[in-house]
Structures are given as structure tokens and as C-alpha cells.
Amino acid sequence: MTAIVISPLARIAEMAVRHGASEMISLMAKEQTFHRPAVIKAERHLLLGMNDISFAGTGDLIAPQETHVRDIIDFARSWDRTSPLLIHCWMGVSRSPAAALIAALAVNPEEDDLALAHRLRAASPYATPNARLIMIGDQILDRKGRLVDAVKAIGRGADADGNASFVLPLLAEINVT
């Protein structure tokens, strides 16, 4: 199944093995360290250093930037889609769901933003995509506000304990089944 697997940091090895992922995007604060699962190809691991904030960084905090979103888009477009793409952040609730929406639209630009956001909500009652990543992704992908509006339409997710992974199927997979 071609899909995007979203996971908290604590479960990346488990999710990579369970779903057969060999490519991964990590959205972590710059100072956080972790080990890349052995099944993830080193050359197909994108590590982006940013904090989970929705405003311009202050002090040592790094807000998501245009360059981060461009890197997500470029990486997603180079993903061969023979196996799922694993995207994670600290809790798998904000940065990684936002990156998953951006990646899904990068590879399927014909996707309906609202249908995609509803599919995200159906897959995870906890997802609350980072508003800054979504805003920047909407602009770069020329969604004309549709992605921002779609994420607002699904609202904030339920409180999470940071242990819930989920799978976001791509549009092509849904149309086949």
C-alpha cells in the first residue's frame, strides 16, 4: 500500500519495520538526537531542525521556514512510492501530520484539500497539523488558501499522549481499492 505513515519519535523503528518503510522525514528540534532505524536508507532520510511553534522563532526556538517546506516537497516528489514514507516528529501530532498533508499534495496535486484533511482526521483523532507549516505549504504549493481552510475545517485534534501512529493513504491508493 502506498501511504504515508505518521509516528511519534518513540515508535519510528516499530513503524518502519511494520509498514516496510525505507524512506523517512524527521521534523525535530535542532538539539534533539535519535537513531535512524536501520531499515531507513541513510540517503533517503531527511532531517529538518525546527520546533513545534506556529510563530516566528524567539530565542533558541526555530520556527518552520519556507526552506523546510521546500525540502519536504522536494523529498516527497523524489519518493519512489514503492513503500510507505515514514514521517515523524516528537509526538506525531503537529509537525508530522502537517508534513504528511504537504507531501501528499506534492505527489498528488489534483487531490482535494478538504477530502485529504478529512482523511487525515479519520486516520487520527489526535492530529493537529502545525498551522505555520500548513500556511507555508499552502503558499508554495499554490493551493490558494484551500489547504489552510481544510485544516481549519477539521479543527484541533483530541488531546494525545504522544504514542499514536497512523497511516494516511494516498489518493491513488484509495481510487484503486
Summary of the structure (lengths in Angstrom):
residues: 177
radius of gyration: 14.6
end to end distance: 10.1
largest distance: 48.4
contacts: 584
relative contact order: 0.21
helix: 43%
strand: 15%
